[in-house]
């Protein structure tokens, strides 16, 4: 039997500044959601019997879809603290609001996580279990509304199984229900009576993590990481004349008119060859995985509307052309050169780093936001690592004013395992800044 959790928003939402979420979700969090539904409805004895039965079972196997790259946004939320003496009609709408940084990652597939129970629940508990599951409204924070039901074995997605030495996930265990009860008493219990019959919100208390125990989980079968961005192989446009790569930022700003923020305009420069000179031979579009297909097609049609139109770029007049309109083929228009998979990558355009803190931590955050592992090594500096690529000092005068004060550097990095491209890092990636080429090319 399977406890099936369907995410209703189509994406995983959490607090933070781009740190990759823990995935798949902990079985212990699902148990905590069941306890919350049980406790808020009056602690039904039959439902409690099911919870006692569940905490005695072994950790479940988990099938879960892949997550796409993280996107960030800022929300303004009411503060939790309420001054002492406020009346009960002090509603969230009347509270002061503060900014909160949030991130979300789209599901690359059906937004369903399945917890495969080691044994089916007793038939006598079926009615209580059905009532309990209907009341579960979220898994984790309130930004992740879910529907939970009990189904037969099945489902798609990578399967994670308990095994020592793997990724650590929190699980239920005998006594977990009582541990959650005690945690709730410490954090949320209110006095039975308040002066003059007033009600009050809980005052702020030190936070306490869920009292889960962890076990190792490993993923069955070969793992193929999803690409951070989506491209359509073979769908490229040529540029004539081919401008220098240092002039790409202002050209990209002109060509981006009408494109959504989820679309990245990527240059295809002449790099990676002994005679490479860095001229931009063509362009293509890459998309965040969460963008619907019809929006991707609309972005392409917007770019195709510029075919044949000359774009002023200083003393140049650059035009977009179909590759078949060129007098001879260009090897740089082969999109497969940028897709990997590869362990070593080198920047074609300089990376505009996020933040000004420790470079290693900044790089980990940028990669984590795309769902990529930390590198085993990297180098960064003003000089290019690819023949034909411009130095940072050549690109800086042409960066948008919003990026001029940021830290800019070329990057060479190595991953523990091959990753798929295209790979675009840092700020300004919608302009094709931070585009990396696999070293194998």
C-alpha positions in Angstrom: 0.0 0.0 0.0 1.1 3.6 -0.7 0.4 6.9 1.0 0.2 9.2 -2.0 0.9 12.9 -1.5 -0.2 15.2 -4.4 1.3 18.8 -4.4 -1.5 21.1 -5.6 0.7 24.0 -6.7 2.9 22.0 -9.1 6.0 23.3 -7.4 7.8 22.9 -4.1 7.9 26.1 -2.1 10.2 26.9 0.8 12.0 29.7 2.6 15.5 30.7 1.8 17.8 32.4 -0.7 18.3 29.7 -3.2 19.7 26.7 -1.2 18.6 23.5 -2.8 15.8 21.8 -0.9 16.1 18.5 0.8 14.5 16.0 -1.6 12.7 13.6 -1.5 10.6 14.7 1.6 11.2 13.1 4.9 8.7 10.4 5.9 8.9 11.9 9.4 7.3 15.1 8.0 4.4 13.2 6.6 3.9 11.6 10.0 3.9 15.0 11.6 1.3 16.3 9.1 -0.9 13.3 10.1 -0.4 14.1 13.8 -1.4 17.8 13.1 -4.6 16.7 11.3 -5.4 14.3 14.2 -4.7 16.8 17.0 -6.6 19.8 15.5 -9.7 17.6 15.1 -10.0 16.5 18.7 -7.5 13.5 18.9 -9.9 10.8 17.8 -8.9 7.4 19.5 -9.3 5.3 16.4 -7.1 7.7 14.4 -4.6 7.6 17.3 -4.6 3.8 17.0 -3.5 4.1 13.3 -0.7 6.5 14.2 0.5 4.1 16.9 0.4 1.3 14.3 2.3 3.4 11.7 5.1 4.4 14.0 5.9 0.7 14.6 6.4 0.0 10.9 9.8 0.2 9.1 10.8 3.3 7.1 9.0 3.3 3.8 10.4 3.3 0.3 9.8 6.6 -1.6 9.1 7.4 -5.2 9.4 11.1 -6.1 9.7 13.2 -9.3 12.8 15.3 -10.1 12.8 19.0 -9.2 13.7 21.8 -11.7 15.9 24.8 -11.0 15.0 27.1 -8.2 13.4 30.5 -8.8 13.4 33.2 -6.2 10.8 35.8 -5.2 10.0 38.1 -2.2 6.8 38.1 -0.3 5.5 40.4 2.5 4.1 38.4 5.4 2.4 39.4 8.7 4.7 39.2 11.7 3.9 36.3 14.1 4.5 38.3 17.3 1.5 40.1 18.8 2.1 42.7 21.6 1.0 41.7 25.0 -2.6 42.8 25.8 -3.9 42.8 22.2 -7.5 41.6 21.8 -8.6 38.5 19.9 -9.8 40.5 16.9 -6.2 41.5 16.1 -6.3 39.8 12.6 -3.3 38.9 10.4 -4.5 41.6 7.9 -3.9 44.2 10.6 -0.4 43.1 11.5 2.8 44.8 10.3 4.3 43.0 7.3 7.9 42.2 6.8 9.8 41.0 3.6 10.5 37.3 3.4 12.7 35.7 0.7 11.1 32.5 -0.8 12.1 30.0 -3.4 10.3 27.4 -5.5 11.3 24.5 -7.7 8.9 23.1 -10.3 8.2 19.3 -10.5 9.7 17.7 -13.6 6.8 15.3 -13.9 3.7 14.4 -12.0 3.7 16.4 -8.8 3.1 13.3 -6.6 5.3 11.7 -4.0 4.5 8.1 -2.9 5.5 6.6 0.4 5.5 2.8 -0.1 4.5 1.3 3.3 6.3 -1.9 4.4 3.0 -3.5 5.3 -0.7 -2.7 4.7 -2.7 -1.1 7.6 -5.1 -3.4 9.4 -8.6 -3.4 7.8 -10.2 -2.3 11.1 -8.3 1.0 10.9 -9.5 1.8 7.3 -12.4 4.1 8.2 -10.3 6.1 10.7 -7.4 6.3 8.2 -9.8 7.7 5.5 -11.1 10.4 7.8 -7.6 11.4 8.8 -6.1 11.6 5.3 -9.0 13.8 4.2 -8.0 16.5 6.7 -4.3 16.7 5.8 -3.9 20.0 4.0 -0.2 20.6 3.8 3.2 18.9 4.0 5.8 21.1 5.7 5.0 24.8 5.5 1.6 26.3 4.5 3.0 27.2 1.0 2.8 23.5 0.1 -0.9 22.4 0.1 -1.4 18.7 -0.6 -4.0 16.0 -1.0 -3.2 12.7 0.7 -4.8 9.3 0.0 -4.1 5.6 0.4 -3.6 3.7 -2.9 -2.4 0.5 -4.3 1.3 -0.1 -5.1 2.4 1.7 -8.2 3.5 5.1 -9.6 6.4 6.6 -11.5 9.5 8.5 -10.5 12.9 7.5 -9.0 12.7 5.1 -6.1 14.6 5.8 -2.9 15.1 2.8 -0.5 16.4 2.7 3.1 20.1 1.8 3.0 23.0 2.9 5.3 25.5 5.2 3.8 23.0 7.1 1.6 21.2 10.4 1.9 19.9 11.0 5.4 16.1 11.4 5.8 14.0 11.8 8.9 11.7 8.9 9.6 9.1 7.8 12.1 9.9 5.4 14.9 8.2 3.8 18.0 7.5 6.7 20.4 7.5 9.4 17.6 3.9 10.4 18.3 4.6 11.0 22.0 7.7 13.0 21.1 5.6 15.2 18.8 3.1 15.7 21.6 5.8 16.9 24.0 7.3 19.2 21.4 3.8 20.8 20.8 3.4 21.3 24.5 6.7 23.1 24.8 6.2 25.3 21.7 2.5 26.1 21.4 0.6 25.4 24.7 -1.3 28.4 26.0 -2.5 29.2 29.5 -6.0 27.7 30.2 -7.4 31.1 31.2 -6.4 34.7 30.5 -7.4 37.9 32.3 -10.9 39.1 31.5 -11.5 36.2 29.2 -9.2 37.5 26.5 -7.6 35.3 23.9 -4.0 35.7 22.7 -1.6 34.4 20.1 1.3 32.2 21.3 4.3 34.3 22.2 7.6 33.8 20.4 9.5 30.7 21.7 12.8 29.2 20.6 12.2 27.0 17.6 12.7 23.3 18.0 13.1 20.9 15.0 10.9 17.9 14.6 12.2 15.0 16.8 12.8 12.7 13.8 15.5 10.0 13.7 17.4 9.7 10.4 18.3 6.7 8.3 20.2 6.5 5.0 18.3 6.4 1.7 19.8 5.6 -1.7 18.4 5.9 -5.1 17.8 2.7 -7.1 19.1 2.4 -10.6 21.3 4.8 -12.6 20.6 8.5 -12.0 20.4 11.0 -14.8 20.2 14.6 -13.5 17.8 16.8 -15.3 19.3 19.7 -17.3 19.1 23.1 -15.5 17.4 24.7 -18.5 15.4 23.4 -21.5 16.5 23.9 -25.1 15.1 22.7 -28.4 18.0 21.0 -30.2 18.5 22.3 -33.7 16.5 25.5 -33.1 19.0 28.2 -33.5 19.4 31.5 -35.5 22.5 32.9 -37.1 23.9 36.4 -36.8 25.4 38.3 -39.8 27.9 39.9 -39.5 29.1 38.0 -36.4 29.8 40.6 -33.7 32.6 40.2 -31.1 31.5 38.4 -27.9 32.5 41.4 -25.8 29.6 43.3 -27.4 27.1 40.6 -26.7 25.4 42.3 -23.6 24.1 45.4 -25.4 23.0 43.2 -28.4 21.2 40.8 -26.1 19.3 43.6 -24.4 18.0 44.8 -27.9 17.1 41.2 -29.0 15.3 40.4 -25.7 12.5 42.9 -26.3 9.2 41.1 -25.6 10.8 37.9 -24.2 9.6 36.6 -20.8 12.0 36.6 -17.8 12.0 32.8 -17.9 13.6 32.8 -21.3 17.4 33.0 -21.6 18.9 34.5 -24.7 22.2 32.6 -25.2 25.0 33.4 -27.6 26.7 30.7 -29.7 30.3 32.1 -30.1 33.2 30.7 -32.1 35.1 29.1 -29.2 36.8 25.8 -28.5 38.7 25.6 -31.8 42.4 26.4 -32.4 41.4 29.4 -34.6 38.6 30.6 -32.3 38.1 34.4 -32.2 35.0 34.6 -30.0 32.7 36.1 -32.6 29.0 35.4 -32.0 27.9 33.1 -34.8 24.3 32.7 -33.6 21.8 32.7 -30.8 19.3 30.3 -29.2 16.8 30.3 -26.4 16.8 28.3 -23.2 14.0 28.2 -20.7 13.3 27.5 -17.1 11.7 24.1 -16.7 8.5 25.5 -15.3 7.6 27.6 -18.3 4.6 26.0 -20.3 5.3 24.8 -23.8 2.9 27.4 -25.3 4.9 30.2 -23.6 8.1 28.8 -24.9 6.7 28.8 -28.5 5.5 32.3 -28.1 9.0 33.4 -27.1 10.4 31.8 -30.2 7.9 33.5 -32.4 8.7 36.8 -30.8 12.4 36.3 -31.6 11.6 35.0 -35.2 9.7 38.2 -35.8 13.1 40.0 -35.9 14.4 37.9 -38.8 16.1 40.1 -41.4 15.8 43.2 -39.3 19.1 45.0 -38.7 19.9 45.8 -35.1 22.3 48.7 -34.6 25.3 47.9 -32.5 27.8 50.8 -32.6 29.3 50.8 -36.1 27.7 47.4 -36.9 24.3 46.5 -38.2 23.6 43.0 -37.1 20.8 40.9 -38.6 19.2 37.6 -37.5 19.1 34.9 -40.2 18.0 31.3 -40.5 21.0 29.0 -40.6 20.1 27.7 -44.1 20.4 31.2 -45.4 24.1 31.3 -44.7 26.5 30.7 -47.6 28.2 27.8 -45.7 27.5 25.9 -42.4 28.9 27.1 -39.1 30.1 24.5 -36.6 29.4 27.0 -33.8 25.7 26.7 -34.5 25.7 23.0 -33.3 23.7 23.4 -30.1 24.9 19.9 -28.9 28.4 21.4 -28.2 26.9 23.2 -25.2 24.8 20.4 -23.7 27.4 18.0 -22.2 27.1 15.9 -20.1 30.6 16.8 -18.7 32.5 17.1 -15.4 34.6 20.1 -16.4 33.1 23.4 -17.6 34.7 26.7 -18.7 32.9 30.1 -19.0 32.4 31.5 -22.5 30.9 34.8 -21.1 32.0 36.1 -17.7 29.9 35.1 -14.6 28.3 37.9 -12.7 28.5 36.5 -9.2 25.6 36.6 -6.7 26.6 38.4 -3.5 30.0 39.6 -2.4 30.8 37.1 0.3 33.1 34.1 0.2 33.5 33.0 -3.5 33.2 29.3 -2.7 30.0 29.7 -0.8 28.6 32.0 -3.5 29.4 29.4 -6.1 27.8 26.7 -4.1 24.6 28.8 -3.7 24.5 29.5 -7.5 24.9 25.8 -8.3 22.5 24.8 -5.6 19.8 27.1 -7.0 20.0 25.0 -10.2 19.9 21.7 -8.4 23.6 21.0 -9.1 26.1 19.5 -6.6 29.0 21.6 -5.2 32.1 21.4 -7.4 35.2 19.4 -6.4 37.3 22.3 -7.5 37.1 25.7 -9.3 39.2 28.6 -10.5 38.0 32.2 -11.1 39.7 35.3 -12.4 39.7 38.1 -15.0 41.4 36.1 -17.7 39.4 33.6 -19.9 39.9 29.9 -19.8 38.8 29.4 -23.4 40.7 30.5 -26.5 38.8 33.4 -28.2 36.7 34.4 -25.1 37.0 38.0 -24.1 38.6 39.1 -20.8 36.5 40.5 -18.1 37.9 44.0 -18.7 36.6 43.8 -22.3 33.0 43.0 -21.2 32.7 45.3 -18.2 32.1 48.6 -20.2 29.1 46.9 -21.9 27.3 45.4 -18.9 23.9 46.9 -17.9 24.1 49.5 -15.1 22.3 47.1 -12.8 25.2 44.7 -13.0 28.1 47.1 -13.1 28.8 47.0 -9.3 28.7 43.2 -9.1 31.7 40.9 -8.9 32.5 39.6 -12.4 34.9 36.8 -13.3 35.6 33.9 -15.6 35.1 30.5 -14.1 36.5 27.0 -14.6 34.9 24.3 -12.4 34.8 20.5 -12.1 31.9 18.5 -10.7 32.1 15.1 -9.0 29.9 13.5 -11.8 29.0 14.6 -15.3 26.2 17.2 -15.4 24.0 18.2 -18.4 23.8 21.6 -19.9 23.2 24.2 -21.0 24.8 25.6 -17.9 24.3 29.3 -17.2 25.3 30.8 -13.8 24.9 34.0 -11.9 23.1 37.3 -12.4 22.3 38.5 -15.9 21.9 34.9 -17.1 18.8 36.0 -19.1 21.3 37.9 -21.3 23.5 34.9 -21.7 26.1 36.0 -19.1 27.7 33.1 -17.2 27.3 30.7 -20.1 29.7 27.7 -19.8 31.1 25.3 -22.4 32.0 21.7 -21.6 35.8 21.2 -21.5 35.4 18.0 -23.6 34.4 20.2 -26.5 
